[in-house]
Amino acid sequence: MRCPFCGNIDTQVKDSRPAEDHVAIRRRRFCPACGGRFTTYERVQLRDLVVIKSSGKREDFDRDKLERAIRISMQKRPIDPERIDQMISGIVRRLESIGDTDIPSRTIGDIVMESLARIDTVAYVRFASVYKNFQAADDFDKFVSELRPGEKAEE
């Protein structure tokens, strides 16, 4: 593993332990050249996934991009960070177990929406506002009213 501080390729592992509910390994590393310490994570990757965008463009699946989107939607929400990590790992495992390496972006969005709906409705609505490309306040209103099935009958 290359040192992120000096670029030395001869780093040493000082400590290893399970992370993210035993789906990853956290390693503390030391660089003998500069004395820098840093952490790396190893995860099992069953297959290389390719995301097919709605425009038809293809790009490699990026777990970090998925994680950023989910963490943004959950910003300032009372949710344990470990629960978020478990949810992200579950989504990735589910995508890898689909059986096909080419996954439409819509499928990924639907799985994320389903997962968020079970954990936090505010995060669910935040993610939906970007995923479903809300353009006006009416879009929010319509979406939220669909979350409350009894409200439509009263109108």
C-alpha positions as CSV (number, residue, x, y, z in Angstrom):
1,M,0.0,0.0,0.0
2,R,1.4,3.4,-1.0
3,C,1.9,6.0,1.7
4,P,-0.5,8.9,1.1
5,F,2.0,11.3,2.6
6,C,5.3,10.5,0.9
7,G,4.4,7.9,-1.8
8,N,6.6,5.2,-0.3
9,I,5.3,1.8,-1.4
10,D,6.8,-0.1,1.5
11,T,4.3,0.5,4.3
12,Q,3.7,-1.8,7.3
13,V,0.4,-3.0,8.8
14,K,0.4,-2.3,12.6
15,D,-3.1,-3.4,13.5
16,S,-6.0,-5.2,11.8
17,R,-9.6,-5.6,13.1
18,P,-13.0,-6.3,11.7
19,A,-15.1,-3.2,10.7
20,E,-18.6,-2.4,9.5
21,D,-20.2,-5.4,11.2
22,H,-17.6,-7.8,10.0
23,V,-18.0,-7.0,6.3
24,A,-14.7,-5.1,6.1
25,I,-11.2,-5.1,7.6
26,R,-9.8,-2.0,9.1
27,R,-6.0,-1.8,8.9
28,R,-3.8,0.8,10.7
29,R,-0.6,1.3,8.7
30,F,2.8,2.9,9.3
31,C,5.3,4.3,6.8
32,P,8.9,3.7,7.9
33,A,10.1,6.4,5.4
34,C,8.2,9.4,6.8
35,G,6.7,8.0,10.0
36,G,3.1,8.7,8.8
37,R,0.2,6.7,10.1
38,F,-3.0,6.0,8.1
39,T,-6.0,3.7,8.0
40,T,-7.2,1.5,5.1
41,Y,-10.3,-0.6,4.7
42,E,-10.7,-3.9,2.8
43,R,-14.0,-5.1,1.5
44,V,-15.0,-8.2,-0.4
45,Q,-16.1,-7.3,-3.9
46,L,-18.0,-10.1,-5.6
47,R,-17.9,-8.6,-9.1
48,D,-17.2,-5.3,-10.9
49,L,-20.5,-3.5,-11.4
50,V,-21.3,-1.1,-14.2
51,V,-24.0,1.5,-13.8
52,I,-26.1,2.3,-16.9
53,K,-27.3,5.9,-16.7
54,S,-30.7,6.9,-18.1
55,S,-28.8,8.7,-20.9
56,G,-27.3,5.3,-21.8
57,K,-23.8,6.3,-20.6
58,R,-21.9,3.5,-18.7
59,E,-19.7,4.1,-15.7
60,D,-18.1,1.9,-13.1
61,F,-20.0,1.6,-9.9
62,D,-18.5,3.8,-7.2
63,R,-19.4,2.8,-3.6
64,D,-18.0,6.2,-2.4
65,K,-20.4,8.1,-4.6
66,L,-23.4,6.0,-3.3
67,E,-22.2,6.6,0.3
68,R,-21.9,10.4,-0.3
69,A,-25.4,10.6,-1.6
70,I,-26.8,8.7,1.3
71,R,-24.9,10.6,3.9
72,I,-26.0,13.9,2.4
73,S,-29.6,12.8,2.7
74,M,-29.1,11.8,6.3
75,Q,-27.2,14.9,7.3
76,K,-28.2,16.1,10.8
77,R,-30.5,13.2,11.3
78,P,-30.4,11.2,14.6
79,I,-29.1,8.0,12.9
80,D,-26.2,6.0,14.2
81,P,-23.3,6.2,11.7
82,E,-22.8,2.4,12.1
83,R,-26.4,1.9,11.0
84,I,-25.7,4.0,7.9
85,D,-22.6,1.9,7.1
86,Q,-24.7,-1.3,7.5
87,M,-27.3,0.0,5.2
88,I,-24.7,0.9,2.5
89,S,-23.1,-2.5,2.8
90,G,-26.5,-4.1,2.5
91,I,-27.3,-2.1,-0.7
92,V,-23.9,-3.0,-2.3
93,R,-24.4,-6.7,-1.4
94,R,-27.9,-6.6,-2.9
95,L,-26.6,-5.0,-6.1
96,E,-23.8,-7.6,-6.3
97,S,-26.3,-10.5,-5.8
98,I,-28.6,-9.3,-8.7
99,G,-26.6,-11.6,-10.9
100,D,-25.9,-9.1,-13.7
101,T,-22.9,-6.8,-13.8
102,D,-24.8,-4.1,-15.7
103,I,-27.2,-2.3,-13.4
104,P,-29.5,0.5,-14.4
105,S,-29.2,3.6,-12.3
106,R,-32.9,3.5,-11.7
107,T,-32.5,0.1,-10.0
108,I,-29.9,1.5,-7.6
109,G,-32.1,4.5,-6.9
110,D,-35.1,2.3,-6.1
111,I,-33.1,0.1,-3.7
112,V,-31.7,3.2,-1.9
113,M,-35.2,4.7,-1.7
114,E,-36.5,1.5,-0.3
115,S,-33.7,1.3,2.3
116,L,-34.1,5.0,3.3
117,A,-37.9,4.6,3.7
118,R,-37.3,2.0,6.4
119,I,-34.8,4.1,8.3
120,D,-35.8,7.7,8.2
121,T,-38.6,9.5,6.3
122,V,-36.9,12.8,6.2
123,A,-33.8,11.3,4.6
124,Y,-36.1,9.4,2.2
125,V,-37.7,12.7,1.1
126,R,-34.4,14.5,0.8
127,F,-33.0,11.7,-1.4
128,A,-36.2,11.6,-3.5
129,S,-36.0,15.3,-4.2
130,V,-32.7,14.7,-6.0
131,Y,-33.5,11.2,-7.4
132,K,-36.9,12.2,-8.8
133,N,-35.6,15.7,-9.8
134,F,-38.1,17.8,-8.0
135,Q,-38.4,21.2,-9.7
136,A,-40.9,23.1,-7.5
137,A,-42.5,23.0,-4.0
138,D,-45.6,21.3,-5.5
139,D,-43.4,18.3,-6.3
140,F,-42.5,18.0,-2.6
141,D,-46.1,18.4,-1.6
142,K,-47.3,15.8,-4.0
143,F,-44.6,13.3,-2.9
144,V,-45.2,13.9,0.8
145,S,-48.9,13.5,0.4
146,E,-48.4,10.1,-1.2
147,L,-46.5,9.1,2.1
148,R,-49.7,9.9,4.0
149,P,-52.4,7.7,2.4
150,G,-55.3,9.0,4.5
151,E,-54.8,12.6,3.6
152,K,-56.0,12.2,-0.1
153,A,-59.5,10.9,1.0
154,E,-60.1,14.1,3.1
155,E,-59.6,16.5,0.2
